[in-house]
Amino acid sequence: MISFRGPAPLHHTLLAGETTTGVTVQTLHLKHFDHGVILSQTPPPGLDIPNPETCTVPELVDFVAPKGAQMLVETIDKGLFVPPIDNVGTEQVGQLKHAPKIVPEDRHINWANWTLADINRRSRVIGPLWSKALCSSNPADGPLSFQYKRVIFTDTEEVDPPKGSDSFSILPGLPFTNSAHPVEPKKSRQLYVFTADGKVLRINRMKVEGEQDAEGLRAAIKARMFSDRAFQYEGRELTPFRNSLV
């Protein structure tokens, strides 16, 4: 059983794909957070996490909170806080990991390395994930300009790769459509992206910085993320986007 110590132990327990967890009662440390003497602790192998593949942080909190409260009451009743204090923690080398505070960057998708399972788990545990896309402006006067905008994925799902999309798998994070000319979105036209392990996410809805949450392809078109050029692949025209999500 791996023990997580720090501001966000439950988040990191789920992010690591652990199937067991536990609770600890400890003293306060004079200088460091979560470094006190352990008075009582769930013994190995720990408590089985309910439905670990779908469990969320609120659900895990509801599961461990009563057990933590019970352990605290038992610790007080037994007077385990009265000196001399025994450290009963199982802090063995390699079993104790720091669980840092969750920050916005933790939701920033690493397209080159994250598998579909990584993306789904992070979305479930820490909320909607985001990336950046290069968007163009089309001013009436003046040169064309580009800027990176944050894109928040509010609704995605795994789907089978669209026919003729194999070439996009070599560059995870490159959005593409199943239509040659996605100027006006239609129901049959969708927005897709490959993950690092060759799986495909369909981006049903997303929110581009400065815009409202919208259907994925419609939001991309409005933000001018796509290229005006289509290319041939196995006799079929496909439209790549201007750049990979980063």
N, C-alpha and C positions, 0 to 999 in steps of 0.2 A: 504494500500500500504506500503510495507516495503522499507525503504530507506537504501541503502548500501553506506558506506563511507570508503574510503581507496584506495589503488593502483589499485584494479581490480574490480570496481563495476559492470561492464557489465558482466564479467565472472561469478561472484557470483550470479547475477540476474538470469542468465540462469541455473546455477548449482542448484539453489534453486527451479527451476521449476516455477518461477514467470511468470505471463501472462501480467503484466503491468510494465512499467518503467517510467522514467522521467529525467529531466535535472535540474541542479541547477547552479546559478551564486553566487559566494561567495567571500569574501575578503580573503586575505592570513593571516594565523595565524603566530605569531612570533616564536612559538616553535614547533607546531604540524602540520603534514600534514593533509589537508582536514578537518580542524577544525575552519575555518573562520566564520564570520557572514554571514548568508544567505541573499542575497539581493533580489533574485527572484528564484522561484521554481515552477515546474509543480504541480498544485493542485491535490489532490486526486480526483478520484481513479487512476490518472496517464494516460499514453498513452498505448494503446493496442499494445503489441509486435506482429509484423507480423509473422504468422505461428510459434507460440511459441514452438511447438513440434519439429520443424526442424530448427529453427533459429540458426545461427552461430554468433560468436562474430563480424566478419567483417560485416555481414549483419545488426547486431544491431547497429554497429558504423555508418554505412551508413544511418540508420533510425534516430538516435538521433542527429548526428552531425549538420545537417541543423537547427534543432530545438534549439540546444544549441547556435548556431551562431546568430539566430534570437533573442533569449532571451538576449544574451549579448548586441546586438545593442540596444534593447529596454531599457535595464538597464542603458546603457550609456546615451541614449537620455533623460531618465527621471531623470538622476542625482542621482540615488539611492545610489551611492557610496559616496556622499557628506555628511559629518557629519551634524547633528546627524543621525546615521544609525539605521534603524529599522531591527531587525531580523524577517524575515517573514517565517522561516522554520517551518515545522510541525514535530519537533523532539519530539515525544511522547515516553514514556517508552515502550519498546518492539517493536518499529517500526524502530529503527535505529540499523543496524548491521555493524560490521567491515568487510571489504572486503579485506583481506590480499593479498599480491603479490602471483601470481601463481608460484609454485616451482615444480621441478620434482617429489617430493613425492606425489603431488596431482594427478599424473597420475598412481601411484602405486596401483594396484587393491587390495582391501580388500575383498578377496573371502568369508570370513565368514559372511560378513554383506552386501555387495553390491548386490542389485537385478539386473536383466537384464536391467531394466529401468535406474538404476544408472550408469551401465557400458556404456550403449548406450549414455546417456546424457553427461557423462564426455568425452567420445571419441569425440562426436560432438563439445563440447565446448572448450576443452583444448588439443585435439590432441590424437595421438595413445597412448594407455595405455600400461603399462609394469608390469612385475612380475619377480620373480626369480625362477630358477629351478636348482635342484641338478644334475649336469652332471658328468659323469665318464670319466676317461682316460683309455686307454688300451695300456700302454707302452710295447714295446717288452721285456724289462727287468725291473724288479722291481715290487713292489706291486701296486695294483690297487688304484687309488686315486680319490677323489671327490672334486668338488668345485661348489659353486653357481654362476650361470651366469644370467645376465639380459636378459629377453626375451621381445621383443617389438612386440605387436600384430598389424600388419599392415592391416589385412583384416579378419574380423570375421562376422558371421551372425547367427541369431537365426534359429534353425531348430527343428524339432520334435525329441524327444529322440530316439536313435537307439534301435532296438529291443534287449531286454535283458540287458539294461544298467541301470536298476533301482537301483542296488546296489551302483552305483557311486554317486547317488544323496545325500547320507548321508554325503558326504565329498566334499563340494563345492571347486573347485580349483584343483581337482584331474584329470589330463588329462587321457583320455583313447581312445582306438580305437575300431572300429567295426570289427577288425580282430584279430585272435588268435596269429599270428606270423608276426608282421609288420617289417620284416627284409628288404624286398624290397618293397617300396611304389608302389601301383597301384592305378588307378583311383577310384576303389571301396573302397579303404581304406582311411579313414579320421581321423582327430584328433578332439576330442570333450572335452568339460568341462562343468560341471554343475555350475550354479550360486546359490546364497544364497536362491533364491525363487523357486528353482526347475526347472528353465528353462535351456535350453541347447544352448551353443554357439559352432558352428563349427569354428575351427581355420583354415581358408583357407591359410593364409600366416603369417609368423612371422620371426623376425630377432633375432637370438641368438647372444649374445655378442661375438665379434670376427669373426662372419660369415656374409655372405651376406643374404639379404632378400630372403626367399625361401618358397615353398609350406610347409604348416604346419607340416605334418607328416614327410616329407623328412628332414626338419630342425631339428625335434626332434630326428630322427634316427641318423643323422650326429653328433648331440651334445651328443649322448648316454644318453638320458633322460629316456629311457624306461627300464622296467625290462625284464629279460630273461624268467621269469616264467609266464605262463598263468594259469587262474583258471576257474573252471566251475561255471556257473550261469544258472539255469534253462536249463541244458543240453547243454549249448553253451559256448564255450571257449572265454574268453575275456582277453585282455592283459592290466593290469594296468601299470601305469608308476611308476618309482622308488619312487617318493614322490609327495606330493601336490605342486602346485605352491604357492609361498609365497611372 
